[in-house]
Amino acid sequence: MKNIILITSTTLALMMSSAVSANTITKSADTTSYSFAVAQDNKFVINQNEHIPATQSREYSLDVNGQSLQRGVSLTTSAPGALVRISAADGRSAVEPQMMNISQKGGKSFAKGSGFDMLVDSNAMQAQGIGFQRGTTGFKLADNLGQGEFTLQTNQKLNPNGKYRINVFEKNSDTALYLKSGQGTYFRNDTLNISANVFDRGQAQTIRNIKARLVSPTGQSYPVIFKKSGDGYQIKMPMKMAADNVPGALWELHTEVKAHVNGKLIQRNGRVPFSYDEMTASAGGNVQIVGGDKNLKAMVPVKVKKDSRFEVRGVLYGSDKAGNMKPIMVTHTADNLSRGAGQIMMEFDAKILASSGLSAPYELRNVELRDQSQMAILK
């Protein structure tokens, strides 16, 4: 996976920072190799569950037009203090919070932003450099308004056909949508497996409506259908579309649900990311370690389906005097390979090997094959 793996790799690097004693980079023609030493008490256990995408959401969004905002838009909250953000699609026609009125169902009305604890107009939003698009404003519902059904309305002059998105984030809510993918990386003809559940204080809630779509890194959208499964819903569908790849970018499943919680219909929107890549090569299992301690190498066979630049990562283990296998170094080696049977020759740093005090027999573990052009993990 792409940026998900980067997060994990960063965490791993921090864990190992005190254990790194040396590193080397070697280059020859198209081949680049990098090694760094690790302390022998490090345990390299790669658990694929660490890379399985799972998200939770306490927010929802509504797409409305200017006319709806002038007439009044219904919002439902399940906890006090919801944060509301309104974005103008054209990036210019912001709806300013000090011009907005809010009323409770069967209760009081609050004019010109008086029902908000905090207001951020379009100028302040841009000045703070928060990263939202132009034409975005925000506010926080006053805590003393509590929760329930509200009507949000503006006196501001707006284009009746202008498009706006309202995002409601209920940071204090106990109700959340949980999305989980069965794996972090998919290839063509793999089965996409994603589950959706709504929980409130640990109890599964009844989902009344659910809809979703797959969105590629280039913005192309594909409809998908959830089916009832246990307390929630699940997608199981073959991935047959083109990989539509952008290096470093992820696909996303966008999901909207409505669930009955304590007698009220609560909406949640969420998204879960994953990699969808082209299987351009596969690594063979017969890795051979050759040479002596001064020129130790590993030959990793690679069956290439499409020309690219590939990288192999692995952890070299050696034996101590008692015969126990312990890690010596992590090595990354990249090379250009053409279609057909090939191999990547990993060169291990002789200085790191000598300083480890470990000797043959050696093993290469945690072998990982990557296609650098896709930034994809193939094994």
C-alpha positions as CSV (number, residue, x, y, z in Angstrom):
1,M,0.0,0.0,0.0
2,K,1.2,3.5,-0.6
3,N,0.8,6.2,2.0
4,I,-0.5,3.7,4.5
5,I,2.8,1.8,4.2
6,L,4.7,5.0,4.5
7,I,3.1,5.6,7.9
8,T,4.0,2.1,9.0
9,S,7.6,2.5,7.6
10,T,8.0,5.7,9.5
11,T,6.9,4.1,12.7
12,L,9.3,1.2,12.1
13,A,12.2,3.6,11.4
14,L,11.6,5.5,14.6
15,M,11.6,2.2,16.5
16,M,14.9,1.2,15.0
17,S,16.6,4.6,15.1
18,S,18.6,3.7,18.2
19,A,19.6,0.4,16.6
20,V,21.1,1.8,13.4
21,S,24.9,1.7,13.5
22,A,25.8,2.2,9.9
23,N,24.4,2.5,6.4
24,T,25.7,2.3,2.9
25,I,24.5,3.1,-0.5
26,T,26.1,1.4,-3.5
27,K,25.4,2.0,-7.2
28,S,26.4,0.1,-10.3
29,A,24.8,0.9,-13.7
30,D,21.1,0.6,-13.2
31,T,21.4,-1.1,-9.8
32,T,21.1,0.8,-6.5
33,S,21.5,-0.9,-3.1
34,Y,21.1,0.5,0.4
35,S,21.8,-1.3,3.7
36,F,21.6,-0.3,7.4
37,A,22.5,-2.3,10.4
38,V,20.0,-3.3,13.2
39,A,20.5,-4.4,16.8
40,Q,20.3,-8.1,17.2
41,D,17.5,-7.8,19.8
42,N,15.2,-6.3,17.2
43,K,12.3,-8.5,16.2
44,F,11.2,-8.1,12.6
45,V,7.7,-9.5,12.6
46,I,5.7,-8.2,9.6
47,N,2.0,-8.6,10.5
48,Q,-0.2,-7.9,7.5
49,N,-3.0,-6.9,9.8
50,E,-1.0,-3.7,10.6
51,H,-1.5,-2.6,7.0
52,I,-5.3,-3.4,6.8
53,P,-7.2,-0.1,6.3
54,A,-9.9,0.6,8.8
55,T,-11.6,4.0,9.5
56,Q,-14.3,5.4,11.7
57,S,-16.5,8.4,11.0
58,R,-18.6,10.6,13.2
59,E,-19.5,13.0,10.4
60,Y,-21.9,13.4,7.5
61,S,-22.3,15.7,4.5
62,L,-25.2,17.2,2.6
63,D,-25.2,18.6,-0.9
64,V,-27.6,21.6,-1.2
65,N,-28.1,24.7,-3.4
66,G,-28.4,28.4,-2.6
67,Q,-32.2,28.3,-2.6
68,S,-32.3,25.5,0.0
69,L,-30.0,27.5,2.3
70,Q,-32.2,30.5,2.0
71,R,-35.3,28.5,2.8
72,G,-33.7,26.4,5.5
73,V,-31.8,23.1,5.6
74,S,-32.5,20.4,8.2
75,L,-29.6,19.1,10.3
76,T,-29.8,16.3,12.9
77,T,-27.2,15.8,15.6
78,S,-26.7,13.1,18.2
79,A,-24.5,15.1,20.5
80,P,-24.0,18.8,21.5
81,G,-21.3,20.9,20.0
82,A,-21.3,19.8,16.4
83,L,-18.8,21.4,14.0
84,V,-20.3,22.6,10.7
85,R,-18.4,23.5,7.6
86,I,-20.0,25.0,4.4
87,S,-18.1,25.0,1.2
88,A,-19.1,26.8,-2.0
89,A,-18.5,24.7,-5.1
90,D,-17.4,27.7,-7.1
91,G,-14.8,28.7,-4.5
92,R,-16.2,32.2,-4.2
93,S,-19.8,32.5,-3.0
94,A,-19.1,31.8,0.7
95,V,-22.0,31.6,3.1
96,E,-20.9,33.7,6.0
97,P,-21.8,32.3,9.5
98,Q,-22.7,35.7,10.9
99,M,-25.5,35.9,8.4
100,M,-26.9,32.5,9.4
101,N,-29.9,31.7,11.7
102,I,-30.5,28.4,13.4
103,S,-33.7,27.1,15.1
104,Q,-34.5,24.1,17.2
105,K,-37.4,21.9,16.2
106,G,-40.2,23.1,18.4
107,G,-37.8,25.4,20.3
108,K,-36.0,28.7,20.1
109,S,-34.5,30.5,17.2
110,F,-31.1,32.2,17.1
111,A,-30.4,34.9,14.6
112,K,-27.2,36.1,12.9
113,G,-24.8,33.6,14.4
114,S,-26.0,34.0,18.0
115,G,-26.5,30.2,18.2
116,F,-22.8,29.5,17.5
117,D,-20.0,29.3,20.0
118,M,-17.4,29.9,17.4
119,L,-17.5,31.4,13.9
120,V,-14.9,31.3,11.2
121,D,-15.8,33.4,8.2
122,S,-14.3,33.0,4.7
123,N,-11.5,35.6,5.3
124,A,-10.5,34.0,8.6
125,M,-10.5,30.5,7.1
126,Q,-8.1,31.6,4.4
127,A,-5.9,33.7,6.7
128,Q,-5.4,30.7,9.1
129,G,-4.2,28.6,6.2
130,I,-6.2,25.6,7.4
131,G,-6.2,24.0,3.9
132,F,-9.8,24.2,2.9
133,Q,-10.8,25.5,-0.5
134,R,-11.8,29.1,-1.0
135,G,-15.4,29.8,-0.3
136,T,-15.4,27.7,2.9
137,T,-16.7,28.9,6.3
138,G,-17.4,27.1,9.6
139,F,-18.9,27.3,13.0
140,K,-19.6,25.3,16.1
141,L,-23.1,24.8,17.4
142,A,-23.4,26.2,20.9
143,D,-23.2,23.5,23.5
144,N,-26.4,24.8,25.3
145,L,-28.4,24.0,22.2
146,G,-28.0,20.3,23.0
147,Q,-28.7,17.7,20.3
148,G,-31.6,16.9,18.0
149,E,-33.2,18.4,14.9
150,F,-32.3,21.9,13.7
151,T,-33.0,24.2,10.7
152,L,-30.1,26.2,9.3
153,Q,-31.0,29.2,7.2
154,T,-29.3,32.3,5.8
155,N,-30.5,35.8,5.0
156,Q,-27.5,36.2,2.7
157,K,-28.2,36.7,-1.0
158,L,-27.1,33.6,-2.9
159,N,-27.4,32.2,-6.4
160,P,-30.4,29.9,-6.1
161,N,-28.6,27.3,-8.2
162,G,-25.2,27.7,-6.5
163,K,-23.9,24.4,-5.2
164,Y,-22.8,24.0,-1.6
165,R,-21.6,21.1,0.6
166,I,-22.4,21.1,4.3
167,N,-20.2,18.9,6.5
168,V,-21.3,18.1,10.0
169,F,-18.7,16.6,12.4
170,E,-20.0,15.4,15.7
171,K,-16.8,15.1,17.7
172,N,-18.8,14.3,20.9
173,S,-21.1,11.7,19.4
174,D,-21.1,8.0,20.5
175,T,-22.4,7.0,17.1
176,A,-19.8,6.1,14.5
177,L,-19.6,4.4,11.1
178,Y,-16.8,1.8,10.9
179,L,-15.4,0.7,7.6
180,K,-12.8,-2.1,7.3
181,S,-11.1,-3.6,4.2
182,G,-10.1,-7.2,4.2
183,Q,-6.7,-6.3,2.8
184,G,-4.7,-3.2,2.1
185,T,-3.7,-4.0,-1.5
186,Y,-5.8,-5.5,-4.3
187,F,-4.9,-6.6,-7.8
188,R,-7.0,-7.3,-10.9
189,N,-9.5,-10.1,-10.3
190,D,-9.0,-10.0,-6.5
191,T,-12.2,-9.8,-4.5
192,L,-12.8,-6.4,-2.9
193,N,-13.9,-7.2,0.7
194,I,-15.1,-4.3,2.8
195,S,-17.4,-4.3,5.8
196,A,-19.6,-1.5,7.1
197,N,-21.0,-1.3,10.7
198,V,-22.6,1.4,12.8
199,F,-21.9,1.3,16.5
200,D,-23.2,3.4,19.4
201,R,-21.4,2.8,22.7
202,G,-20.2,-0.5,21.5
203,Q,-23.6,-1.7,20.4
204,A,-24.4,-2.5,16.7
205,Q,-27.1,-0.3,15.3
206,T,-29.6,-1.1,12.5
207,I,-28.5,0.4,9.2
208,R,-31.6,1.5,7.2
209,N,-29.9,2.7,4.1
210,I,-26.5,2.3,2.6
211,K,-24.9,3.4,-0.7
212,A,-21.3,3.5,-1.9
213,R,-19.0,4.1,-4.8
214,L,-15.4,3.4,-5.6
215,V,-13.3,6.4,-6.6
216,S,-10.0,6.0,-8.5
217,P,-7.0,8.3,-8.0
218,T,-8.0,10.1,-11.3
219,G,-11.5,10.7,-10.0
220,Q,-13.3,8.0,-12.0
221,S,-16.3,6.6,-10.0
222,Y,-17.7,3.1,-10.0
223,P,-21.0,2.1,-8.3
224,V,-20.9,-0.7,-5.8
225,I,-23.5,-2.6,-3.8
226,F,-23.4,-3.5,-0.1
227,K,-25.2,-6.6,1.0
228,K,-26.5,-7.4,4.5
229,S,-24.1,-9.4,6.6
230,G,-24.5,-10.0,10.3
231,D,-24.9,-6.8,12.2
232,G,-23.8,-4.7,9.2
233,Y,-23.2,-4.8,5.5
234,Q,-20.4,-6.1,3.3
235,I,-19.1,-5.7,-0.2
236,K,-17.6,-8.7,-2.0
237,M,-17.0,-8.0,-5.7
238,P,-14.2,-8.8,-8.2
239,M,-11.9,-6.0,-9.1
240,K,-12.0,-6.1,-12.9
241,M,-11.7,-2.4,-13.8
242,A,-8.4,-0.9,-15.1
243,A,-5.9,-0.1,-12.4
244,D,-6.2,3.6,-13.4
245,N,-3.0,4.2,-11.3
246,V,-1.4,7.4,-10.1
247,P,1.9,6.6,-8.3
248,G,1.6,7.2,-4.6
249,A,-2.2,7.7,-4.7
250,L,-4.9,5.4,-3.3
251,W,-8.3,4.3,-4.3
252,E,-11.2,5.0,-1.9
253,L,-14.6,3.6,-1.1
254,H,-17.0,6.4,-0.3
255,T,-19.9,5.2,1.8
256,E,-23.1,6.9,3.2
257,V,-25.3,5.2,5.7
258,K,-28.4,6.1,7.7
259,A,-29.0,4.2,10.9
260,H,-31.7,4.1,13.5
261,V,-30.1,5.1,16.8
262,N,-32.3,5.7,19.9
263,G,-35.3,6.3,17.7
264,K,-33.6,8.8,15.5
265,L,-32.3,8.4,12.0
266,I,-28.5,9.3,12.1
267,Q,-26.4,9.8,8.9
268,R,-22.8,9.0,8.6
269,N,-20.4,9.4,5.7
270,G,-17.0,7.6,5.6
271,R,-14.3,6.5,3.2
272,V,-11.7,3.8,3.4
273,P,-8.5,3.9,1.3
274,F,-6.6,1.0,-0.3
275,S,-4.2,0.2,-3.1
276,Y,-5.3,-1.2,-6.4
277,D,-2.3,-2.0,-8.6
278,E,-1.2,-4.0,-11.6
279,M,0.6,-7.2,-10.9
280,T,3.6,-6.5,-13.0
281,A,6.0,-9.1,-11.4
282,S,6.3,-11.9,-8.8
283,A,9.3,-13.0,-6.7
284,G,10.3,-16.6,-6.7
285,G,10.7,-18.4,-3.4
286,N,14.1,-20.0,-4.2
287,V,16.4,-17.2,-2.9
288,Q,20.1,-18.2,-3.1
289,I,22.7,-16.6,-0.8
290,V,26.2,-16.8,-2.3
291,G,29.7,-15.6,-1.8
292,G,31.8,-15.1,1.3
293,D,31.6,-12.7,4.2
294,K,33.4,-10.0,2.2
295,N,31.1,-10.2,-0.9
296,L,27.9,-11.8,0.4
297,K,25.0,-11.6,-2.0
298,A,21.4,-12.9,-2.4
299,M,20.0,-13.8,-5.8
300,V,16.2,-13.1,-5.8
301,P,14.4,-14.6,-8.9
302,V,11.8,-12.3,-10.3
303,K,9.2,-13.2,-13.1
304,V,8.4,-10.0,-14.9
305,K,5.2,-9.4,-16.8
306,K,5.8,-5.8,-17.7
307,D,9.1,-3.8,-17.9
308,S,9.7,-1.6,-14.9
309,R,12.1,-0.7,-12.1
310,F,11.7,-3.1,-9.3
311,E,12.9,-3.1,-5.7
312,V,13.5,-6.0,-3.3
313,R,13.7,-5.4,0.4
314,G,14.7,-8.0,3.0
315,V,16.3,-8.6,6.4
316,L,19.5,-10.6,6.4
317,Y,19.8,-13.0,9.4
318,G,23.0,-14.7,10.6
319,S,23.9,-17.3,13.2
320,D,25.4,-16.6,16.6
321,K,27.8,-19.1,18.4
322,A,24.8,-20.9,19.9
323,G,23.2,-21.4,16.4
324,N,20.5,-18.8,17.0
325,M,19.4,-16.7,14.0
326,K,19.6,-13.0,14.6
327,P,19.0,-10.0,12.3
328,I,22.1,-8.2,10.9
329,M,20.9,-5.6,8.4
330,V,18.0,-4.5,6.2
331,T,18.9,-4.2,2.6
332,H,17.0,-2.5,-0.3
333,T,18.1,-3.2,-3.9
334,A,16.5,-1.7,-7.0
335,D,17.1,-2.6,-10.7
336,N,15.5,-2.2,-14.1
337,L,14.0,-5.5,-15.4
338,S,12.5,-6.5,-18.7
339,R,9.7,-8.9,-19.3
340,G,10.6,-12.5,-18.7
341,A,12.6,-14.4,-16.1
342,G,15.1,-12.2,-14.3
343,Q,16.7,-11.7,-10.9
344,I,17.7,-8.9,-8.5
345,M,21.2,-9.3,-7.0
346,M,21.2,-8.0,-3.4
347,E,24.6,-7.0,-2.1
348,F,25.1,-7.0,1.6
349,D,27.5,-4.5,3.3
350,A,30.7,-6.3,4.4
351,K,31.4,-3.8,7.2
352,I,28.0,-4.2,8.8
353,L,28.3,-8.0,8.5
354,A,31.8,-8.0,10.1
355,S,30.7,-5.8,13.0
356,S,27.7,-8.0,13.7
357,G,29.8,-10.9,14.9
358,L,27.4,-13.3,13.2
359,S,28.3,-15.8,10.6
360,A,26.9,-18.5,8.2
361,P,24.4,-20.0,7.7
362,Y,22.6,-16.9,6.6
363,E,18.9,-16.4,5.8
364,L,17.0,-13.6,4.0
365,R,13.7,-13.0,5.6
366,N,10.7,-10.6,5.2
367,V,11.4,-10.4,1.5
368,E,9.2,-7.7,-0.2
369,L,9.0,-7.0,-3.9
370,R,8.0,-3.5,-5.1
371,D,7.3,-1.9,-8.4
372,Q,8.7,1.6,-8.1
373,S,6.9,3.0,-11.1
374,Q,3.6,2.2,-9.3
375,M,4.9,2.6,-5.8
376,A,3.2,-0.8,-5.3
377,I,4.0,-3.7,-3.1
378,L,3.8,-6.9,-5.2
379,K,4.7,-9.4,-2.4
